[in-house]
Amino acid sequence: MTALLALAGCGGDSSSSVSPELSDVSSSSVIPASSGNLQSSSSKDSKNSSSSEEKAKESSSSVKPSSSDAKSSSSEVVKQSSSSVVASSSSVDIVKSSSSGIVFDTARFCTPGYSYCDRSLGADSVQAGAYKKFTDTRNGRSYYYLTINGKDKDNKPASVTVMAENLNIGVMVDGKKDQSDDSKVERYCYNNDTTNCDEYGGLYQWAEMMQLPSECNTKSCANLIKPNHQGICPNGWRLLTEDDFYVVLHADGNKHGAEDVRATSFGGLNFSGYSLIGAGYNWAYVFKNEKEATQWFYPRESVEYPEEGAPISSMNDADKNAASRDLYKTYGSSVRCVMVE
């Protein structure tokens, strides 16, 4: 299978040394099952047992066919307006926590008068005021975001303005079911508990994230994928791509690979301010690895398995790198949004 972006190799090897250079990019191939379907192990599972891979048991009968048109926006939860993103007029001084309950890494800041300033961690890596705030008027939820400067794949200066939290929008459905109602946005909440969505954000199947008919989880919908694909992001925002995450991983000053992307509560240093957290995921209709691992889809289909597969990146709480591969579209993953420039 054509290899996807594998940022410095597959995760899970906590014994590997940390390279000071992040420009090293190697490939991670996907092992197809004998039936031609996708087969892959989760980042956390591969850390526990590198010799075994978890094979998904997909059930196409639970996927409700729908029209090939994009999802209806008539539902209140997906209704968008030109004012759906309300940016704050001033940046946030010191972020102790967000409305979602996510605790930001205040130890990364170093401002006079704050006792939690910790210079031993390079606390001036993200300056006070780096986070700004906007409100998604679809559900009144506020998010913190920031601009991360770094390098692109051609080693040229690049920047991305990205959420510092996972998206949380939609109506919760049971984790054993597909997100198959095309009239509204649906989400999984870890362990079917809505308070977990408040903390970690929602978990979404690929077609749901893309805001495409649910049948696109089992057939190719390449003709419906657009540049700067918005999906379920608010107006003025789009879905995170591999190129975006490359800039985040190669943020100016990052020296520790994935550790500089993860929140301190997720075994990281959060040098970039991206604040990646251990949201867990829905793996073949089972919730797994809360606080220990996370994964997120990208807005395109698998090259070899476009009908049922899409590329993801994943990370666990000890990874020195981020692993990328193809995964079933029906798995539930976190979503980050990027501001449209």
C-alpha positions in Angstrom: 0.0 0.0 0.0 1.2 3.5 -0.7 2.6 4.8 2.5 1.1 7.8 4.2 3.0 10.5 6.0 4.8 8.8 8.9 6.3 11.5 11.1 9.7 10.1 12.2 8.3 6.5 12.2 5.6 4.6 14.1 4.8 5.4 17.7 5.0 3.1 20.6 8.7 2.6 21.1 9.3 4.4 24.3 12.9 3.3 24.4 13.9 5.0 21.2 16.1 8.1 21.5 14.9 11.6 20.9 16.4 13.1 17.8 17.1 16.8 18.0 16.2 17.1 14.3 12.5 16.7 13.3 13.0 16.8 9.6 13.5 13.0 9.5 10.4 11.5 7.9 10.0 7.8 7.3 7.1 5.7 6.0 4.7 3.4 7.8 2.9 0.8 5.6 -0.5 -0.6 6.2 -0.9 -4.4 6.4 -4.0 -5.5 4.4 -6.1 -8.4 5.6 -6.5 -11.4 3.2 -10.0 -10.2 2.4 -8.7 -7.0 1.0 -10.0 -4.9 3.9 -7.8 -2.8 6.1 -6.1 -4.1 9.1 -4.1 -2.1 11.6 -3.3 -1.9 15.3 -3.9 1.1 17.5 -1.0 3.2 18.7 -1.5 2.2 22.4 -2.1 -1.5 21.5 1.0 -1.7 19.5 2.9 -0.3 22.5 1.6 -3.1 24.6 2.1 -5.9 22.1 4.1 -5.2 18.9 3.5 -8.8 17.7 -0.3 -8.6 17.4 -2.7 -6.4 15.5 -6.4 -5.8 16.2 -8.6 -6.6 13.2 -11.9 -4.7 12.9 -15.1 -6.6 12.4 -17.1 -4.2 10.2 -20.8 -4.6 9.8 -22.2 -2.9 6.7 -25.7 -3.8 7.7 -25.7 -1.1 10.3 -24.8 1.6 7.9 -27.9 3.4 6.6 -27.7 4.3 2.9 -28.5 7.9 2.0 -28.4 10.1 -1.0 -25.1 11.1 -2.5 -25.7 14.7 -1.7 -23.9 16.4 1.1 -25.6 16.2 4.6 -28.5 18.5 5.1 -27.7 21.7 7.0 -31.3 22.2 8.0 -30.9 20.8 11.5 -30.3 23.4 14.2 -27.0 21.8 15.2 -25.5 22.1 11.8 -27.0 25.5 10.9 -24.2 27.8 9.9 -24.2 31.6 9.5 -21.7 34.2 8.5 -21.4 35.0 12.2 -20.8 31.4 13.4 -17.2 32.2 14.4 -16.8 35.1 16.8 -13.2 35.9 17.5 -12.3 37.6 20.7 -11.0 41.2 20.4 -8.1 40.5 22.7 -5.9 37.6 23.4 -6.1 35.5 26.6 -3.5 36.4 29.1 -3.1 33.2 31.0 -5.4 30.3 30.3 -6.0 28.2 33.4 -8.9 26.2 31.9 -11.4 26.4 29.1 -15.2 26.2 29.1 -14.8 22.6 28.1 -12.9 21.7 31.3 -9.6 21.2 29.5 -6.8 22.4 31.6 -4.2 24.2 29.6 -0.5 24.0 30.3 -0.1 27.1 32.4 3.3 25.9 33.5 4.4 26.6 30.0 4.0 30.3 30.6 6.4 32.5 32.6 4.7 35.7 33.7 5.8 37.7 36.8 3.5 37.2 39.7 2.4 33.6 38.8 3.8 31.0 41.1 3.4 28.2 38.5 6.0 29.7 36.2 8.6 26.9 35.6 11.6 28.0 33.7 13.1 24.5 33.9 10.6 23.4 31.3 11.4 26.2 28.9 8.3 27.9 30.1 8.7 30.9 27.7 8.1 28.6 24.7 4.5 29.7 24.4 4.2 33.4 25.4 1.4 34.8 27.5 -1.4 35.9 25.1 -0.7 33.2 22.5 -4.2 31.7 22.9 -7.2 33.6 21.6 -10.8 32.6 21.8 -13.8 32.2 19.5 -17.4 31.0 19.9 -19.1 28.6 17.6 -22.7 30.0 17.5 -24.1 26.7 16.4 -24.1 25.5 20.0 -22.5 28.5 21.9 -19.3 26.6 22.7 -16.1 28.6 23.0 -12.7 27.3 21.9 -9.1 28.5 22.3 -6.9 28.7 19.3 -3.4 29.9 18.4 -1.1 30.5 15.5 1.8 28.1 15.3 4.8 29.1 13.2 7.1 26.3 11.8 8.3 24.7 8.7 6.5 22.8 5.8 7.7 19.7 4.1 10.0 21.7 1.8 11.6 23.1 4.9 10.2 26.6 4.2 8.7 28.9 6.9 5.0 28.2 7.3 2.2 28.9 9.8 -1.1 27.4 10.8 -3.9 28.9 13.0 -5.4 26.0 14.7 -7.7 25.0 17.6 -6.0 24.2 20.8 -8.9 21.9 21.7 -10.8 19.1 20.0 -14.1 20.0 18.3 -17.3 19.2 20.2 -20.5 19.5 18.2 -23.5 17.3 17.6 -26.0 14.9 19.2 -24.5 11.9 21.1 -25.2 8.5 19.7 -24.4 5.1 21.3 -20.8 4.0 20.6 -22.0 0.6 19.3 -24.0 2.3 16.5 -23.0 4.1 13.3 -23.4 7.8 12.9 -26.0 7.3 10.2 -28.5 10.1 10.5 -27.6 12.4 7.7 -30.0 15.2 8.8 -27.8 16.2 11.8 -24.3 16.0 13.2 -23.7 13.0 15.5 -20.9 12.3 17.9 -19.6 9.7 20.2 -18.8 10.6 23.7 -16.3 8.3 25.5 -18.2 5.6 27.4 -21.4 7.2 26.2 -20.9 10.0 28.8 -21.5 13.5 27.6 -19.2 14.9 30.2 -16.4 13.2 28.4 -17.3 15.2 25.2 -17.0 18.3 27.3 -13.5 17.3 28.4 -12.1 15.6 25.3 -14.3 16.7 22.4 -16.5 14.4 20.3 -15.4 11.3 18.4 -16.4 11.1 14.8 -16.6 8.6 12.0 -14.9 9.8 8.8 -18.0 10.6 6.8 -19.5 12.5 9.8 -16.3 14.5 10.2 -16.5 15.3 6.5 -20.2 16.1 6.7 -20.9 13.7 3.9 -23.6 11.0 3.6 -22.9 8.1 6.0 -22.7 5.7 3.0 -19.3 7.4 2.3 -17.9 5.2 5.1 -18.3 2.2 2.9 -17.9 3.6 -0.6 -15.6 6.1 -2.2 -16.9 9.7 -2.2 -13.7 11.3 -3.6 -15.8 13.6 -5.9 -17.3 15.2 -2.8 -14.0 16.1 -1.2 -13.2 19.8 -1.6 -10.0 21.8 -1.2 -10.1 23.4 2.3 -12.8 20.9 3.2 -15.0 22.4 6.0 -16.7 19.3 7.1 -18.3 19.8 10.6 -16.0 22.7 11.4 -17.6 26.2 12.0 -17.8 28.6 9.1 -14.4 30.2 8.5 -12.6 27.0 9.6 -11.6 23.8 7.8 -10.4 20.3 8.7 -6.8 19.7 9.7 -4.6 18.1 7.0 -1.4 16.2 7.1 0.4 19.3 5.9 -1.1 21.3 8.8 0.0 18.8 11.4 3.5 18.7 9.8 3.8 22.4 10.6 2.6 21.8 14.1 5.1 19.0 14.7 7.9 21.2 13.2 6.9 24.3 15.1 9.7 26.8 15.7 11.7 25.7 18.7 10.3 22.2 18.9 13.1 19.8 19.8 11.4 16.8 21.2 9.1 15.6 18.4 5.7 14.5 19.6 6.4 15.5 23.2 6.4 19.1 22.1 2.8 18.7 20.7 1.2 16.8 23.6 -0.2 18.5 26.7 1.7 17.9 29.9 -1.3 15.9 31.2 -0.7 13.6 28.2 3.0 12.9 28.8 4.3 15.9 26.8 6.0 19.2 27.0 3.5 21.2 24.9 6.2 23.5 23.6 4.1 24.3 20.5 0.9 25.0 22.5 -1.1 22.5 20.5 -2.2 20.8 23.7 -2.9 17.3 22.2 -4.7 15.3 24.9 -5.5 11.6 25.4 -9.1 11.6 24.2 -9.1 7.9 23.4 -11.2 6.7 20.4 -14.0 4.4 19.3 -12.2 1.3 17.9 -14.6 -1.0 16.0 -17.5 0.2 18.2 -15.6 -0.1 21.4 -14.2 2.8 23.4 -10.5 2.4 24.1 -7.5 4.1 25.7 -8.9 7.2 27.4 -6.0 9.4 28.8 -3.5 7.0 27.1 -3.9 7.5 23.3 -5.6 9.6 20.6 -6.1 9.5 16.8 -7.5 11.8 14.2 -8.6 11.4 10.6 -7.5 13.5 7.7 -9.9 14.9 5.0 -9.1 12.4 2.2 -9.5 8.7 1.4 -7.1 5.9 1.5 -5.2 5.5 -1.8 -5.6 1.7 -2.0 -8.8 1.3 -0.1 -10.9 4.4 -0.8 -14.2 2.6 -0.2 -13.7 1.9 3.5 -10.4 3.5 4.5 -9.0 6.9 5.3 -5.6 8.1 6.6 -5.2 8.9 10.3 -2.4 9.9 12.7 -2.2 8.5 16.2 -0.2 9.0 19.3 0.0 7.5 22.8 1.2 9.1 26.0 4.8 7.9 25.7 5.4 8.2 21.9 8.4 10.1 20.7 6.8 10.3 17.2 3.4 10.3 15.5 2.3 7.3 13.6 0.3 7.6 10.4 -1.6 4.9 8.5 -5.0 3.9 7.0 -7.9 3.0 9.2 -11.5 2.1 8.8 -13.7 5.1 8.2 -16.2 3.8 10.8 -13.8 4.2 13.7 -14.5 7.2 15.9 -11.7 9.8 16.1 -11.0 13.4 17.4 -11.3 16.4 15.1 -9.3 19.6 15.0 -10.1 22.6 12.8 -7.8 25.2 11.1 -8.7 28.8 10.4 -9.2 29.5 6.6 -6.6 32.1 5.6 
